[in-house]
Amino acid sequence: MLRLKGILMIVIGAMLWGMTGSITEWVLANTELSVPFILTIRMIIAGSSILAYLAMKKQDIFTVVKTPYWRNQLILFSILGMVGLQFTFTMAIQTSNAVVATLLQFSAPIFVVLYVSFHHKKWPPRYQILGIFGTLAGLFLLLTNGSMSSLLVSTEALLWGIAVGLTFAFYTLYPSRLMKEWSVLTIVGWSMLFGGIMLGLVNRVWLSKEWTTITQPKMLLIMAILIFFGTLAFLLFLGSMNYISAVETSILSSVEPLTVMVISVIWFDTMLQNVQLTGAMIMLIFVTWLSTGDKKASVEPKTVKQNNT
């Protein structure tokens, strides 16, 4: 039952994250709001709300930031994990679209597998090697439509997509010790608050002219939706790692691009070309194979979790 709970959490979380990707694409295309401004507001409000809720529930939210050992880990996770994932993902959307950005994110399981193999100082199992090459083949078709001479996304979008994969892998693997010592809500709350404050300071958000745009009633509603569904997605994603392995978490989030594709077709009338669609399906098949292709892998979740503590 606990494993089923973890699976449901990551699937629902991935769907919600996919929805926020499509909404973010619309905001970036139809307003003057910038990526740093959107993320600063989103993370500060979400982080503050979570911590306020925990404080009202009389839960201890300050010990983790008062203890240097845990505070240092939390700050690193805030910068490279929380801000890193949200910023690279949103920039990938801005330089391409939500569908492509979401699919580029699926290079993450490759980095997760490589890290776990390096950590154990042994080659990945054959089924994982097959999964990696299959995923890369699908990614090639997605980005080139099958032509060696053409790249259907800009170099900038491709680089942001690779960055998404790396930060997603870090976001998946790094916080396991924090999750076991402290509650998911506490870690997500502080990491969002820290990340939002740092991003706001770097971009001097208080001087931005975008405040006029965001205070319009329609934009207030859209931002409220982004904050609520985005925060819930992060909570479900991190919470799922208490019940399933990091590799499985990355794989099961493959429902996310399917959600984005459906929304993009209905809302933006955006559709991948046939070869690109084939590549996307190949990617999803092989990242799934990464976790289900070998029955011997059934012992892997415990091994991964023990070595992430």
C-alpha positions as CSV (number, residue, x, y, z in Angstrom):
1,M,0.0,0.0,0.0
2,L,2.9,2.4,0.8
3,R,4.4,1.8,-2.7
4,L,1.0,2.4,-4.3
5,K,0.7,5.7,-2.3
6,G,4.1,6.8,-3.6
7,I,3.2,5.9,-7.2
8,L,-0.1,7.9,-6.9
9,M,1.7,10.9,-5.4
10,I,4.3,11.1,-8.2
11,V,1.7,10.6,-10.9
12,I,-0.6,13.3,-9.6
13,G,2.3,15.6,-8.9
14,A,3.7,15.2,-12.4
15,M,0.3,16.0,-13.9
16,L,0.0,19.2,-11.8
17,W,3.6,20.2,-12.8
18,G,2.7,19.6,-16.4
19,M,-0.3,21.9,-16.1
20,T,1.7,24.7,-14.5
21,G,4.2,24.4,-17.5
22,S,1.4,25.1,-20.0
23,I,0.0,28.0,-17.9
24,T,3.5,29.4,-17.6
25,E,4.0,29.2,-21.4
26,W,0.8,31.3,-21.8
27,V,1.9,33.9,-19.3
28,L,5.4,34.3,-20.9
29,A,3.8,34.6,-24.4
30,N,1.0,37.0,-23.5
31,T,2.3,39.2,-20.7
32,E,5.4,41.2,-20.0
33,L,6.3,39.2,-16.9
34,S,9.8,37.8,-16.8
35,V,11.0,34.4,-15.6
36,P,12.9,35.8,-12.5
37,F,9.9,37.9,-11.5
38,I,7.4,35.1,-11.8
39,L,9.5,32.6,-9.9
40,T,10.4,35.1,-7.1
41,I,6.8,35.9,-6.4
42,R,5.7,32.3,-6.7
43,M,8.4,30.9,-4.4
44,I,8.2,33.5,-1.7
45,I,4.5,33.3,-1.4
46,A,4.4,29.5,-1.6
47,G,7.3,29.1,0.9
48,S,5.8,31.6,3.4
49,S,2.4,30.0,3.2
50,I,3.7,26.5,3.9
51,L,5.8,27.7,6.9
52,A,2.9,29.7,8.3
53,Y,0.7,26.7,8.0
54,L,3.2,24.6,9.9
55,A,3.7,27.2,12.6
56,M,-0.1,27.3,13.1
57,K,0.0,23.5,13.5
58,K,2.7,24.1,16.3
59,Q,5.3,22.2,14.3
60,D,9.0,23.0,14.7
61,I,10.1,24.9,11.7
62,F,13.2,26.7,13.0
63,T,15.6,24.0,14.3
64,V,16.5,23.0,10.8
65,V,17.7,26.5,10.0
66,K,19.4,27.0,13.4
67,T,21.5,23.8,12.9
68,P,24.5,24.6,10.7
69,Y,24.8,21.1,9.3
70,W,21.2,20.9,8.1
71,R,21.0,24.6,7.2
72,N,24.0,24.3,4.8
73,Q,22.3,21.3,3.1
74,L,19.0,23.2,2.9
75,I,20.6,26.3,1.3
76,L,22.4,24.2,-1.3
77,F,19.2,22.4,-2.1
78,S,17.4,25.7,-2.3
79,I,19.9,27.1,-4.9
80,L,20.7,24.1,-7.0
81,G,17.5,22.1,-6.5
82,M,14.5,24.4,-6.0
83,V,15.6,27.5,-7.8
84,G,17.8,25.5,-10.3
85,L,14.9,23.2,-11.4
86,Q,12.2,25.9,-11.6
87,F,14.5,28.5,-13.3
88,T,15.9,26.1,-16.0
89,F,12.5,24.6,-16.7
90,T,10.8,28.0,-17.1
91,M,13.7,29.2,-19.3
92,A,13.4,26.1,-21.4
93,I,9.7,26.9,-21.9
94,Q,10.5,30.5,-22.8
95,T,13.1,29.5,-25.4
96,S,11.0,26.6,-26.9
97,N,7.5,25.6,-25.5
98,A,6.1,23.6,-22.7
99,V,6.0,20.3,-24.6
100,V,9.6,20.4,-25.7
101,A,10.8,21.7,-22.3
102,T,9.0,18.9,-20.5
103,L,10.4,16.3,-22.8
104,L,13.9,17.7,-22.5
105,Q,13.5,17.3,-18.8
106,F,13.4,13.5,-19.4
107,S,17.2,13.4,-19.8
108,A,17.1,13.5,-15.9
109,P,16.7,9.7,-15.5
110,I,19.9,9.2,-17.5
111,F,21.8,11.5,-15.0
112,V,20.2,9.7,-12.1
113,V,21.2,6.3,-13.4
114,L,24.8,7.4,-14.1
115,Y,25.1,9.0,-10.6
116,V,23.8,5.9,-8.9
117,S,26.2,3.7,-10.9
118,F,29.2,6.0,-10.2
119,H,28.2,6.0,-6.5
120,H,28.3,2.2,-6.4
121,K,31.4,2.1,-8.6
122,K,30.0,-0.3,-11.2
123,W,28.5,-0.1,-14.6
124,P,24.7,0.2,-15.0
125,P,22.8,-3.0,-15.6
126,R,22.3,-3.9,-19.2
127,Y,18.6,-2.9,-19.1
128,Q,19.6,0.6,-17.9
129,I,22.2,0.9,-20.7
130,L,19.5,0.0,-23.2
131,G,17.2,2.5,-21.6
132,I,19.7,5.3,-21.8
133,F,20.5,4.7,-25.5
134,G,16.8,4.3,-26.3
135,T,16.0,7.6,-24.5
136,L,18.8,9.4,-26.4
137,A,17.5,8.0,-29.7
138,G,14.0,9.3,-29.0
139,L,15.4,12.6,-27.9
140,F,17.3,12.8,-31.2
141,L,14.1,12.3,-33.2
142,L,12.3,14.9,-31.1
143,L,14.9,17.6,-31.6
144,T,15.7,17.0,-35.2
145,N,12.6,15.4,-36.7
146,G,14.9,12.6,-38.0
147,S,17.2,14.9,-40.0
148,M,20.9,15.0,-39.2
149,S,21.1,18.5,-40.7
150,S,18.3,20.2,-38.7
151,L,17.8,21.1,-35.1
152,L,14.1,22.1,-34.4
153,V,15.0,24.0,-31.3
154,S,17.5,26.7,-30.7
155,T,20.9,25.9,-29.2
156,E,19.8,28.1,-26.2
157,A,16.7,26.0,-25.7
158,L,18.7,22.8,-25.9
159,L,21.2,24.0,-23.3
160,W,18.4,25.0,-21.0
161,G,16.8,21.6,-21.6
162,I,20.0,19.8,-20.6
163,A,20.2,22.0,-17.5
164,V,16.7,21.0,-16.6
165,G,17.7,17.3,-16.7
166,L,20.8,18.0,-14.5
167,T,18.9,20.1,-11.9
168,F,16.0,17.6,-11.9
169,A,18.4,14.8,-11.2
170,F,19.9,16.8,-8.4
171,Y,16.4,17.6,-7.1
172,T,15.6,13.9,-7.1
173,L,18.7,12.6,-5.5
174,Y,20.0,15.2,-3.1
175,P,17.3,15.9,-0.5
176,S,16.8,12.3,0.7
177,R,18.7,12.9,4.0
178,L,16.7,16.1,4.6
179,M,13.5,14.3,3.9
180,K,14.3,11.6,6.4
181,E,15.3,14.0,9.1
182,W,12.7,16.7,8.6
183,S,9.2,16.8,7.1
184,V,8.7,17.3,3.4
185,L,6.6,20.5,4.1
186,T,9.4,22.0,6.2
187,I,12.0,21.4,3.5
188,V,9.8,22.6,0.7
189,G,8.7,25.7,2.6
190,W,12.2,26.8,3.6
191,S,13.8,26.0,0.2
192,M,11.1,27.9,-1.7
193,L,11.4,30.9,0.7
194,F,15.2,30.9,0.6
195,G,15.2,30.4,-3.2
196,G,12.7,33.1,-3.8
197,I,14.5,35.6,-1.6
198,M,17.9,34.9,-3.2
199,L,16.4,35.1,-6.8
200,G,14.6,38.4,-5.9
201,L,17.8,39.9,-4.4
202,V,19.9,39.0,-7.5
203,N,17.3,40.5,-9.8
204,R,16.3,43.4,-7.6
205,V,12.7,42.5,-8.0
206,W,11.5,45.5,-5.9
207,L,12.6,47.8,-8.7
208,S,10.7,45.9,-11.4
209,K,7.9,47.6,-13.5
210,E,6.1,44.2,-13.6
211,W,4.2,44.9,-10.4
212,T,1.6,46.8,-12.4
213,T,0.9,43.8,-14.5
214,I,0.7,41.2,-11.7
215,T,-1.8,43.2,-9.7
216,Q,-4.4,43.0,-12.4
217,P,-7.3,40.7,-11.3
218,K,-6.8,38.2,-14.1
219,M,-3.1,37.9,-13.4
220,L,-3.7,37.6,-9.7
221,L,-5.9,34.5,-10.4
222,I,-3.4,33.0,-12.8
223,M,-0.6,33.5,-10.3
224,A,-2.7,31.9,-7.5
225,I,-3.3,28.9,-9.7
226,L,0.5,28.6,-10.5
227,I,1.4,28.9,-6.9
228,F,-1.1,26.4,-5.6
229,F,-0.7,23.7,-8.2
230,G,3.1,24.2,-8.5
231,T,3.6,23.9,-4.7
232,L,1.4,20.9,-4.5
233,A,3.3,19.3,-7.3
234,F,6.6,19.8,-5.5
235,L,5.2,18.4,-2.2
236,L,3.8,15.3,-3.9
237,F,7.1,14.7,-5.8
238,L,9.3,15.0,-2.8
239,G,6.9,13.1,-0.6
240,S,6.8,10.2,-3.1
241,M,10.5,9.5,-2.4
242,N,9.6,8.3,1.1
243,Y,7.9,5.3,-0.6
244,I,9.6,4.7,-3.9
245,S,13.2,5.0,-5.2
246,A,14.7,8.1,-6.9
247,V,15.0,6.2,-10.2
248,E,11.3,5.1,-10.0
249,T,10.3,8.7,-9.1
250,S,12.0,10.0,-12.2
251,I,10.5,7.3,-14.4
252,L,6.9,7.6,-13.2
253,S,6.9,11.3,-13.8
254,S,6.7,10.4,-17.5
255,V,2.9,11.2,-17.2
256,E,3.9,14.9,-17.1
257,P,4.7,15.3,-20.9
258,L,1.6,13.4,-21.8
259,T,-0.4,16.0,-19.7
260,V,1.4,18.9,-21.4
261,M,0.8,17.5,-24.8
262,V,-2.9,17.2,-24.3
263,I,-3.2,20.7,-22.8
264,S,-1.0,22.2,-25.6
265,V,-3.1,20.6,-28.3
266,I,-6.3,21.8,-26.8
267,W,-5.2,25.2,-25.6
268,F,-2.3,26.3,-27.9
269,D,-3.1,24.1,-31.0
270,T,0.5,22.9,-30.7
271,M,1.3,19.5,-32.1
272,L,4.5,17.7,-32.6
273,Q,5.3,16.5,-36.1
274,N,4.9,12.8,-36.7
275,V,8.6,11.9,-36.4
276,Q,8.9,14.1,-33.3
277,L,5.9,12.4,-31.8
278,T,7.4,9.1,-32.5
279,G,10.6,10.3,-30.7
280,A,8.6,11.4,-27.7
281,M,6.9,8.0,-27.5
282,I,10.2,6.2,-27.8
283,M,11.6,8.4,-25.0
284,L,8.7,7.5,-22.7
285,I,8.9,3.8,-23.5
286,F,12.6,3.6,-22.8
287,V,12.6,5.7,-19.6
288,T,9.9,3.3,-18.4
289,W,12.1,0.4,-19.4
290,L,14.9,1.9,-17.2
291,S,12.9,0.9,-14.1
292,T,10.9,-2.1,-15.4
293,G,13.1,-3.8,-17.9
294,D,14.9,-6.2,-15.6
295,K,13.2,-8.2,-12.9
296,K,16.5,-8.2,-11.0
297,A,16.1,-4.5,-10.4
298,S,13.4,-5.2,-7.9
299,V,16.1,-5.0,-5.2
300,E,17.4,-1.6,-6.5
301,P,15.0,0.7,-4.6
302,K,16.3,-0.3,-1.2
303,T,19.9,0.0,-2.4
304,V,19.3,3.5,-3.8
305,K,17.6,4.7,-0.7
306,Q,20.2,3.4,1.6
307,N,23.0,5.0,-0.3
308,N,21.2,8.4,-0.4
309,T,21.0,8.7,3.4
